[in-house]
């Protein structure tokens, strides 16, 4: 994949990192556990969404390549992702 394809993932993961930092602050300030859990869920959702999008793009690449090796790599990636 060209590097510009990765930019949205980098941005999304950077935002998740910043979000985690703010959650650490919430914990340090002893804020409401429910609010902390809600924020953690939001970060997990963003990361899961990023994983799915990267996997989708990887599958597209493998299918476009269409050779046996690419298909085997795709199956390996899917297998490890859904464990």
VEXLUM-902878 format. One record per residue (C-alpha): x, y, z. Coordinates in pm, 1 decimal, decimal comma. Each point is the difference from the previous one (the first is absolute). Layout:
{{X Y Z}}
...
This chain:
{{0,0 0,0 0,0}}
{{129,1 347,9 -74,4}}
{{88,5 202,4 307,0}}
{{-284,1 250,4 -54,7}}
{{-244,9 -287,4 53,5}}
{{135,5 -37,6 353,6}}
{{-51,7 364,8 96,4}}
{{-358,3 -41,2 127,0}}
{{113,9 -292,2 217,5}}
{{287,6 199,4 140,8}}
{{-231,4 289,5 78,1}}
{{-260,1 -227,1 159,2}}
{{257,9 -178,8 214,1}}
{{157,5 330,8 103,8}}
{{-341,4 120,7 110,4}}
{{-50,3 -323,6 193,7}}
{{336,4 51,8 169,4}}
{{-97,8 352,1 101,1}}
{{-335,2 -131,2 121,9}}
{{180,3 -259,8 213,4}}
{{213,8 274,3 151,7}}
{{-313,5 188,5 100,6}}
{{-141,9 -319,9 151,4}}
{{318,6 -40,8 203,7}}
{{-63,1 351,6 129,6}}
{{-355,8 -95,6 91,8}}
{{132,2 -294,1 199,9}}
{{263,3 216,8 170,7}}
{{-273,4 248,6 96,7}}
{{-207,2 -288,2 135,1}}
{{-292,3 81,6 -227,7}}
{{-317,3 -202,7 -22,8}}
{{80,6 -361,7 -101,5}}
{{-301,9 -14,3 -231,9}}
{{129,0 299,8 -197,5}}
{{343,6 -159,5 -22,2}}
{{-148,9 -325,3 -128,4}}
{{-204,8 184,7 -261,4}}
{{312,9 175,3 -124,2}}
{{198,0 -326,3 -6,8}}
{{-278,0 -157,4 -205,1}}
{{23,0 287,2 -247,7}}
{{375,7 -53,6 -40,5}}
{{-43,4 -375,3 -47,3}}
{{-266,3 64,6 -261,8}}
{{227,0 239,2 -190,7}}
{{286,5 -250,3 6,5}}
{{-226,8 -287,2 -105,7}}
{{-133,4 209,6 -285,1}}
{{354,3 76,6 -113,1}}
{{93,0 -369,1 15,0}}
{{-298,9 -93,3 -213,4}}
{{77,3 267,0 -257,5}}
{{364,9 -106,7 -27,8}}
{{-105,7 -363,3 -33,7}}
{{-255,2 90,3 -266,9}}
{{263,5 185,2 -200,7}}
{{243,0 -288,5 42,1}}
{{-261,3 -246,7 -124,1}}
{{-66,8 223,4 -300,9}}
{{372,8 4,0 -76,7}}
{{27,0 -378,8 25,1}}
{{-305,7 -56,6 -216,9}}
{{126,4 247,4 -258,9}}
{{335,1 -181,2 -9,2}}
{{-192,3 -324,3 -40,7}}
{{293,1 -235,9 40,7}}
{{15,7 -298,8 236,1}}
{{253,2 164,2 232,3}}
{{-211,2 314,8 40,9}}
{{-311,8 -204,6 71,9}}
{{190,9 -204,9 261,0}}
{{121,8 321,9 164,5}}
{{-355,4 133,9 3,5}}
{{-130,8 -317,3 165,4}}
{{275,0 22,5 262,0}}
{{-85,0 363,1 74,0}}
{{-371,2 -73,2 31,0}}
{{67,8 -300,5 221,2}}
{{217,6 197,3 242,1}}
{{-242,1 294,0 3,5}}
{{-307,3 -201,0 97,0}}
{{161,3 -192,4 286,4}}
